[in-house]
Amino acid sequence: MKFRVGEKVMGFCRFGLVVLIAGILICPLSADAENLVSGRYLKGAGQEIKIELMISSPAPPLVIVVQHLPKGVKVVAAEPELKKYKPNKGVAKWLLHKVAPGKMTVSLQLDRSVEKGEINGEIRCRDTAGKMVSIPLQN
């Protein structure tokens, strides 16, 4: 059986296509955590803490924002409303359902001023593979 050059090239291309498809099926593509949601402090000191979230498209179905505060600091107001707040542990959480792609802001009003570096926070959501990921808030 004789092969012509064109047939060899076509056979190689078909083989390459099969390998590519198999690779995609075996190792599904998932978005990096930072490509799903990211966040930064617009105000990270004083009595008001303001966080800007950048939500990808398509947006995750649930975004959790966790803010850690120094012990003894109390939250007097939050926008949007907090889902959980544990003043004795210094943890405030937002559970944001059905967020739209783009930018959004969450904020806390505290009973006293905090210094830069006294607070930290993170964003949690599921990546495209369904794994829960945690993304630190940027200062």
C-alpha positions, -999 to +999 in steps of 0.1 A: +000+000+000+015+033-011+008+067+007+011+099-011+025+130+007-009+146+010-024+116+026+004+115+052-002+151+061-040+146+064-034+116+086-011+136+109-036+164+111-064+141+121-042+125+147-032+159+161-069+169+163-078+137+182-050+144+207-061+180+212-097+170+218-087+142+242-065+167+261-094+191+265-117+163+277-092+149+301-080+182+315-110+206+314-102+243+313-109+262+345-107+299+351-080+312+374-094+323+407-083+359+401-102+358+367-135+350+385-135+377+411-110+401+425-112+428+451-093+457+466-097+481+494-108+516+483-106+526+520-086+503+543-082+525+573-103+549+594-139+542+605-152+533+570-139+502+552-148+502+515-141+472+492-144+472+454-152+438+438-146+431+401-168+403+390-161+383+358-186+373+331-202+349+336-204+358+372-202+331+399-236+323+414-224+331+449-196+354+461-186+354+498-167+383+511-150+378+545-136+408+565-114+403+595-114+431+621-093+437+652-108+424+684-130+449+701-140+468+669-178+468+663-196+472+630-223+499+633-235+497+596-229+477+565-239+480+528-252+456+516-264+440+548-240+414+564-251+378+563-230+369+594-212+390+620-192+376+649-180+406+669-162+384+695-141+369+666-139+400+645-154+384+614-180+400+591-193+381+561-214+390+530-231+363+510-237+379+476-262+359+454-268+366+417-241+393+414-238+410+380-206+411+360-186+443+365-177+463+396-196+465+429-188+480+463-193+467+498-186+488+529-186+487+567-189+516+592-170+509+624-173+522+659-137+533+660-109+540+635-086+512+624-051+516+611-039+503+577-026+468+582-050+460+611-075+445+588-075+418+560-101+401+540-108+375+513-132+366+486-145+330+483-163+315+453-164+283+433-143+281+402-156+267+369-146+232+381-167+236+413-138+239+436-140+266+464-113+291+460-101+319+482-087+352+468-071+377+492-083+413+491-055+437+477-045+467+497 
